[in-house]
Amino acid sequence: MQRLTLPSEREQRLRYIREQFPEAEGPDAVTVGGRAAAEQAMQAIDPAIYGRTRNHVHGKVTRLSMYLRHGCLTLEQVRRYALSVAKPSQAYKLIFELAWRDFWRRLWYQLGESALHHAIESAKVPLGTHGLPQNIQQGQTGLACMDAFVAELKATGYVHNHARMWFAAYCVHTRKVDWHAAADWYWCHLLDGDLASNHLSWQWVASTFSHKAYFFNRENLERYTDGEYCQRCQAVCPFDASYETLAQRWFTP
């Protein structure tokens, strides 16, 4: 008599999610939730490797942001774990990033809801007021990098932090999109959508909560993506210039 083998709880969850979200494709398209999955992901972290590779899109990042956002883990739990498996000097970068997340939340609490929807400071560079164009929302700008970032966002609800910064800078400074309109749209697509972290980070890029604007050039993007997008891009690159040239191009009234 053949014994019936029932699918594991994890397999049942994955099957359910794939049935409910058939458009999700790829190995990273489904993230399993819950405390057990969160702790398993935390225990896979190597703080030293994270510190060395975190800025690279294929670096060994933690992927804990969605678990932190939904309360499966706390910042203190992750901090304690990092220090239990690595020296303080090795865990520094990871703890530093946890501190940023804590900072955004505390700032929200201190300044109130208006700080997320209105500029905290005056902008240090000229900003635009455009709404978010359809070709950005649909990932059809023709720029391989930006279109890939949008595709990943929609398919998985997650994008590497460096790619989020590049995308925000492209929207705000290259396309002159109003930072709040772009931040609202982006937040709605994030599986780890923390309102404070998202909106205040967009303000940081825009320079309404920073001493300068954040922007990047092609050399920076190629370095941290190993040229993955630039090699296949057919568009005229708006980032292919020195920082001085780009600053003059985008920030000269």
N, C-alpha and C positions, 0 to 999 in steps of 0.2 A: 504494500500500500504506500503510495507516494505521499510524503508529508507536505502539507501546504506551508509555504513560506510567505509570511506577511511582510509588506514593505515596512522599513523602519520609519520612525516618526519624522526624521529628517527628509526621507524620500517622499513621504506623504505631503509634507509642507511644500517641498519643491514642485511636486506635481500639481498641487493646488494653485500655487503662484503662477506656474506656466500656463495653466488652463485659464486663469483669470486675466493674465497679461501676455497673450500670445505674441504680441509685437516685440517683446523683449528677447533679444538674441545675444549669443556669445556667452563665454564662461563667467563673465562678471555681471551678467544682466540680472541675476537673481541674488539678493542678499537675504540670508536666513536671519530672522529676528529672534529675540528672546535672550534671557540671561545666560543660558548655557552656551549659546553661540557666541555671545559677547565675551564671555570669559575665555572661551577657546581661542578667539581672535586675539585677545590681550596676551595670552600665554605664548602666542607665536611671535611676539615682538622681540626683536633684538635691538635695544636702544642704541648701541654703538653703530650698527649698520644703518639704522634710521638716521642718525646724526650725520653720517657721511654721504648718504644718497638721497635724502628727502627732497631736495630741489629738482631732482631728475624725474621726468614723468614716468619712467620705468623703475624708479628707485623703490627701496623697501619701506614704503609708508605703512602706517598702522591700519588704515581703513576702520578706525574706531569711531569716527565722527558721528555716524548714524546711531551707534549704540549710546554714545554720550547724549546725543540730541533727544533720544526717546527714553532716557532714564534707565537703560539696562546696565550702565556703568556710571560711576561718578568720577570726576577728575581726580579726587583724592585716592580712589582705588587704583587708578592707572599710575599715579605718581608713586604710590607705595610699591606697586609691582615693579616698576622700572628700577627703583632703587634696590629692590631685593635681588635683581638679576644682573645689575651693572654698577660700576663705580659711579659716584656723583658726576665726575667729569665726562663719563660716557653717556650718562642719562640726561645731561644738561639740555641738549637741544630739544629733546622730547618734552621735558618738563617746562621749558621755555614756551613751547607751543601750547601746552595745557594752560599756562599762565595767561596767554593771549585770550584764550576762550573764556577764562574766568574774568579777565579784564572787561571784555565786551559786555558780559552779563551784568557785572557790577556797575558799569557805566550806564547801561539801560536803566537799572534800578535807581541810580542817583539822579539822572537827568530826565527820566520819564519817557513816555511814548513819543513825544514830539521829536526827540533826538534821533529817532530812527527814520523819520519822514521829512525832516527839515535840516538844512545845513547847520552843523554845530558851529562852524567858523566860516568866515568869508573865504572864498576860493583863492588860491595863490596863482592860478592861471585862468585864462578865459575858458568858460564852459559853455556847452551848447544846451539847447532846450528841446531838441527833437524827440519825438516818440521813437520807440524801438521799431526799426524798419522790418517789414515782412521777410526780406531776404536774410536777415540775421535770425529771426525767430524760426525760419524754416531750414536754416543751415545751408543757404544757397548763395553765399557771398562770392563764391569762386575762390576764396582763400582756403587752401587745404587744411590749415591749422584750425581756423575758426569754425569751419563747417564740421570738422571732426569733433571739436569740443562740444558743439551743439548736439551732434548725433549721439555722442556718449552720454551727455546730460539727459537727453530724452529717453534713451534706451535703458539707462541704469540708475538715474537719479544721483549720480556721483561723478565728479571730475576732480582730477588732481589739483591741489591747491595752487600750484604754480600756473596751471592752465586757467584757473579761475581768475587769477590776477591778469594774465595776458588778455583774456577775453574782456574783462572789465575795462582795461586800459584801451583796448580797441574800440569798444562801444563809446566810452566817454570822451576820449581824446581824438581818436582817428575819425569816428563817425559823428561826434558831437551830440550823442544821445544824452538826454537828461538822466543823471545818475539814479534818481529815484525810480523812474519808469523802468529802467533796465534792472535795477535791484529787485523790484517787485516781481517782474517776469521770471528772473532767475530763481528767486526763492520758491516760487510756486512749483518748480520742477525738481527741486532738491529733495532727495530722500533724507538727507541730514540737515534739512533746512532750519537752521537756528536763526531767528529773526535778528538778534543782536549781532551775531558773528557776520551774517551776510550783509545787512544794510550798513553797518558801521565800517566794514571792510570796503564796501563800494565808496563810502565817503573818504576813506583813507586813500584810495586810488585817485579819487576826484580832487583831492587836496582840500576838502571842506572839513577834514579832521586830521590834518597832517601839515607839516611845515613846507611840503612840496608835493607835486603831483607824481604819481607812479606811472612810468611808461617804459617801454622796452624797444629794442631794435632786433633785427633779424639775427645778428650774431648771438645775442642772448638766447633767443628761442632755439636756434640750431644747437647751441651748446647743451641745453638741458633736455632736448628731445632727440639728440643724436641725428639731427637732420631729417628725421622721419617725415615731416610734412613738407619741408622745403624741397626735398628731392622730387616729389611728385606734383608740386604746385605749378600750374600753368599761368597763374595770374601775375600781373605786375605787382611786385611786393611793396606795400606802403611802408614797411618797416626797414627796408634795405638802405640804411643811411646811418651816419653817426648820430649820437645822442644830441649833439649840438645842432645838427641840421634838422632833426626831427622836432626839437624844441622850438626852433625858429618857425618851422612849417606849421606846427599845431598851435603854438601859444602866442604868436605875434598877432596883435589885434588888427 
